[in-house]
Amino acid sequence: MKKYFKYIALILIGTVISCREEVQKPKVSYGASNKVSITKTDTTQIEIADLPIQLEGTNYLIHPVGDLRVYERGSKARYGSSSVNDVSFTISNLGEYEITGYLQNLKFQKVDSDSIRPLSDKPVLILTATYLKTVADRTHNNVMVYTLTDSDTNKDGKIDTSDIKTLYLSDISGENFTKVSADLQELVDWSLIESKNRLYFRTIEDTNQNGQFDKNDVLHYNYIDLASKKWEVKSYKPI
């Protein structure tokens, strides 16, 4: 009986250690160079698109593109399973003026055209795409805001949610796709102040280069004037 409890204790300790290691997985891996790396697209994945979405007040269709999701009964979702039980052909979710999911790309099509163009020509993982309807109504500038990962910052060979999250903007046509957060800084959050037509956002920089974002790192405060045709990031110091 004592041996039995010892084995249980060892298993529990091992589980705790493995969980800690998983939690402490770095978001940034520093090598000889701090340049961000771009991974190649995984050709083993099956790429599909959802039916097009037309956000209210726009004259563009948006086609969400992502990987086919395969589920095995009694287990978590996984890709590329050889024992398929359930397949989800839905890769995105639609809220009011916002598309969410784990998307490989978005493709844009003007309603009076058959031409479809991609948002990005590089590997990315798009988490949210938000149309700023109130800004469009006030300024006639049709702006999309994206949160996504755009590089393999932890150098594990893939772009996923374990990498640094960044902030991008584009026109409603998908053109002028522009990164507005700094490289190697994790996006904390963003907020639209409608009365000023400003997009405020915070990022955190791994100043001690330990691969983690924690209380010892530095927060950066920025905003962009969306009434302007040129998206210029300006810093401010609230503290």
Backbone torsions as a table, in degrees:
resi	resn	phi	psi	omega
1	MET	NA	-40.7	179.5
2	LYS	-62.3	-42.1	179.3
3	LYS	-61.8	-38.7	179.6
4	TYR	-59.7	-46.6	179.2
5	PHE	-65.9	-33.4	177.6
6	LYS	-63.6	-43.1	179.4
7	TYR	-62.7	-42.6	178.6
8	ILE	-61.2	-43.0	179.7
9	ALA	-61.9	-42.5	179.4
10	LEU	-63.4	-40.2	179.4
11	ILE	-63.9	-44.0	179.4
12	LEU	-62.9	-42.5	178.5
13	ILE	-62.3	-43.8	179.6
14	GLY	-62.6	-38.9	178.6
15	THR	-64.4	-44.1	179.1
16	VAL	-61.1	-44.5	-179.5
17	ILE	-63.0	-44.3	-178.9
18	SER	-65.5	-37.1	177.5
19	CYS	-64.5	-41.4	178.3
20	ARG	-62.4	-42.2	-179.2
21	GLU	-63.5	-37.8	-179.7
22	GLU	-68.1	-41.7	179.1
23	VAL	-64.0	-36.8	-175.0
24	GLN	-87.3	9.0	177.8
25	LYS	-59.6	124.0	-174.7
26	PRO	-68.1	148.5	174.3
27	LYS	-88.4	-18.6	179.0
28	VAL	-130.1	133.8	175.1
29	SER	-116.8	123.4	-176.9
30	TYR	-101.4	123.5	176.9
31	GLY	-114.2	-144.7	178.2
32	ALA	-66.2	-27.6	179.3
33	SER	-128.8	145.0	177.8
34	ASN	-93.7	11.8	178.5
35	LYS	-67.7	138.6	178.3
36	VAL	-72.4	146.4	-178.0
37	SER	-108.5	150.6	179.5
38	ILE	-113.6	129.2	179.4
39	THR	-89.3	159.5	174.7
40	LYS	-81.8	153.5	179.0
41	THR	-66.0	136.9	178.4
42	ASP	-76.3	108.4	-175.8
43	THR	-76.3	-7.1	178.6
44	THR	-81.3	-14.9	179.7
45	GLN	-78.8	151.8	178.1
46	ILE	-100.4	113.1	-176.4
47	GLU	-89.4	131.3	177.1
48	ILE	-134.2	168.9	177.6
49	ALA	-126.8	142.5	170.5
50	ASP	-74.8	165.9	173.4
51	LEU	-62.6	149.7	-174.3
52	PRO	-64.7	152.9	-179.8
53	ILE	-119.7	134.7	172.2
54	GLN	-116.6	110.1	179.5
55	LEU	-73.0	141.8	-175.8
56	GLU	-56.6	131.9	177.2
57	GLY	88.8	2.6	-179.5
58	THR	-115.3	160.5	176.3
59	ASN	-115.7	34.2	176.8
60	TYR	-127.4	144.3	170.1
61	LEU	-95.7	141.3	177.4
62	ILE	-117.1	125.6	179.4
63	HIS	-105.4	106.7	175.6
64	PRO	-71.1	133.8	-179.0
65	VAL	-122.6	133.8	179.5
66	GLY	-162.2	-173.5	-179.3
67	ASP	-87.0	142.6	174.1
68	LEU	-60.1	132.1	-178.2
69	ARG	-99.1	123.4	-178.3
70	VAL	-113.2	128.8	-179.0
71	TYR	-115.4	142.5	172.7
72	GLU	-112.2	129.0	-175.6
73	ARG	-56.1	133.1	178.1
74	GLY	83.9	5.9	179.6
75	SER	-137.6	171.3	178.9
76	LYS	-74.1	164.9	179.6
77	ALA	-63.6	142.4	174.7
78	ARG	-151.3	163.3	-176.6
79	TYR	-104.8	150.6	169.9
80	GLY	68.0	26.3	-179.1
81	SER	-71.8	140.3	178.1
82	SER	-84.3	-15.4	179.6
83	SER	-112.6	81.9	-172.7
84	VAL	-82.3	127.0	173.5
85	ASN	-110.7	-43.7	-179.8
86	ASP	-136.2	141.5	177.8
87	VAL	-126.6	130.5	175.7
88	SER	-103.1	120.2	178.3
89	PHE	-94.0	5.5	176.4
90	THR	-99.3	121.8	-175.4
91	ILE	-113.9	-6.6	-178.2
92	SER	-137.9	164.3	175.1
93	ASN	-126.1	144.3	-177.2
94	LEU	-116.2	122.9	171.7
95	GLY	-109.4	-165.8	177.7
96	GLU	-74.4	108.2	-179.6
97	TYR	64.6	21.5	-179.6
98	GLU	-143.0	136.3	175.0
99	ILE	-112.8	131.0	179.3
100	THR	-126.7	161.7	178.3
101	GLY	153.9	-163.2	172.6
102	TYR	-120.5	83.8	-166.8
103	LEU	-105.2	140.8	178.8
104	GLN	-82.5	-23.4	180.0
105	ASN	-171.0	168.4	168.0
106	LEU	-127.5	139.8	179.2
107	LYS	-120.9	139.0	-170.5
108	PHE	-114.1	140.5	-178.3
109	GLN	-141.9	122.7	176.0
110	LYS	-68.4	142.9	-171.2
111	VAL	-62.5	-25.8	-179.4
112	ASP	-100.3	20.1	-177.8
113	SER	-136.4	153.8	174.6
114	ASP	-97.3	-2.0	-178.9
115	SER	-79.0	133.6	179.5
116	ILE	-122.2	129.3	-179.3
117	ARG	-123.0	144.3	179.4
118	PRO	-79.3	151.5	173.9
119	LEU	-67.7	-49.6	-176.5
120	SER	-123.3	143.1	174.6
121	ASP	-101.8	10.5	178.0
122	LYS	-124.7	158.6	179.1
123	PRO	-62.9	129.0	175.8
124	VAL	-143.7	165.8	170.6
125	LEU	-126.1	106.1	-176.0
126	ILE	-88.1	124.9	-179.1
127	LEU	-97.5	-43.7	177.9
128	THR	-140.5	146.3	173.0
129	ALA	-134.6	117.4	-171.8
130	THR	-122.3	128.0	175.9
131	TYR	-91.2	125.5	-178.0
132	LEU	-87.7	80.0	-174.6
133	LYS	-61.8	-42.4	-177.6
134	THR	-66.0	-34.4	176.4
135	VAL	-66.7	-41.4	178.3
136	ALA	-62.4	-41.3	179.9
137	ASP	-65.2	-35.6	-175.0
138	ARG	-86.6	-35.9	-171.0
139	THR	-118.6	-11.9	-174.3
140	HIS	66.2	15.5	172.2
141	ASN	-97.1	115.2	-176.8
142	ASN	-91.9	101.9	-171.6
143	VAL	-115.8	136.5	171.5
144	MET	-108.8	141.2	177.7
145	VAL	-117.1	134.5	-177.6
146	TYR	-125.9	138.4	164.2
147	THR	-109.2	132.5	-174.2
148	LEU	-162.7	168.0	168.2
149	THR	-109.0	136.6	-173.4
150	ASP	-123.5	1.3	-179.4
151	SER	-159.1	157.8	-178.9
152	ASP	-84.8	74.9	-173.4
153	THR	-69.5	-26.5	178.5
154	ASN	-94.0	2.5	173.4
155	LYS	54.9	46.3	175.0
156	ASP	-103.3	10.6	174.4
157	GLY	89.0	7.1	-179.8
158	LYS	-152.4	156.2	175.5
159	ILE	-101.1	116.2	-179.8
160	ASP	-151.0	-169.0	-176.0
161	THR	-72.6	-5.4	174.9
162	SER	-81.2	-9.0	178.2
163	ASP	-92.9	172.6	-177.4
164	ILE	-66.0	134.0	176.9
165	LYS	-88.0	136.4	-174.9
166	THR	-125.9	171.7	-179.0
167	LEU	-121.6	130.7	179.6
168	TYR	-129.4	157.4	171.6
169	LEU	-127.1	157.2	170.4
170	SER	-154.5	168.9	168.9
171	ASP	-73.6	167.9	179.1
172	ILE	-65.6	-17.1	177.7
173	SER	-82.0	-7.0	-175.0
174	GLY	88.0	-5.6	178.4
175	GLU	-81.8	167.3	-178.0
176	ASN	56.6	40.4	177.7
177	PHE	-67.1	111.2	-167.6
178	THR	-130.9	130.8	174.2
179	LYS	-81.6	128.5	-178.4
180	VAL	-112.8	-15.9	173.3
181	SER	-89.6	151.8	-176.0
182	ALA	-74.7	151.5	175.8
183	ASP	-59.2	142.3	176.9
184	LEU	63.6	21.4	170.9
185	GLN	-118.2	129.3	-178.4
186	GLU	-81.5	129.5	174.5
187	LEU	-68.8	126.1	177.3
188	VAL	-89.1	-53.7	178.0
189	ASP	-167.4	169.1	174.2
190	TRP	-142.5	157.3	-178.3
191	SER	-151.1	142.6	177.9
192	LEU	-99.7	125.1	172.7
193	ILE	-100.8	100.2	-171.1
194	GLU	-63.4	-38.1	-175.9
195	SER	-63.7	-24.5	-179.4
196	LYS	-110.1	-2.1	-176.0
197	ASN	54.2	40.5	-178.5
198	ARG	-117.0	140.1	172.6
199	LEU	-102.3	113.2	177.5
200	TYR	-97.7	142.4	175.5
201	PHE	-152.0	153.4	178.3
202	ARG	-118.1	142.7	172.7
203	THR	-130.1	160.1	177.2
204	ILE	-123.5	137.2	-177.7
205	GLU	-109.8	133.4	179.4
206	ASP	-78.8	75.5	-172.5
207	THR	-68.3	-28.6	178.5
208	ASN	-91.1	0.6	175.4
209	GLN	50.8	47.1	174.4
210	ASN	-98.1	4.5	177.6
211	GLY	86.2	-7.9	-178.9
212	GLN	-116.8	156.4	172.9
213	PHE	-105.6	116.2	-173.6
214	ASP	-143.6	-171.3	-175.2
215	LYS	-66.3	-16.2	-179.2
216	ASN	-86.6	-4.2	-179.2
217	ASP	-93.6	175.9	-172.2
218	VAL	-107.7	131.8	174.0
219	LEU	-88.8	139.2	175.9
220	HIS	-114.7	136.9	-177.5
221	TYR	-113.7	127.8	-175.1
222	ASN	-140.4	160.6	170.9
223	TYR	-148.3	160.7	177.9
224	ILE	-130.8	132.9	176.2
225	ASP	-83.2	106.9	-176.2
226	LEU	-81.3	-7.1	174.4
227	ALA	-75.0	-19.1	179.0
228	SER	-86.0	146.8	177.2
229	LYS	-72.0	-24.8	179.5
230	LYS	-101.0	124.7	-178.8
231	TRP	-85.8	100.3	-179.3
232	GLU	-109.5	122.8	179.7
233	VAL	-81.6	124.6	178.3
234	LYS	-119.6	136.5	179.2
235	SER	-91.6	153.7	174.4
236	TYR	-144.0	161.3	-174.9
237	LYS	-124.3	94.6	179.8
238	PRO	-78.3	-13.1	179.9
239	ILE	-132.4	NA	NA
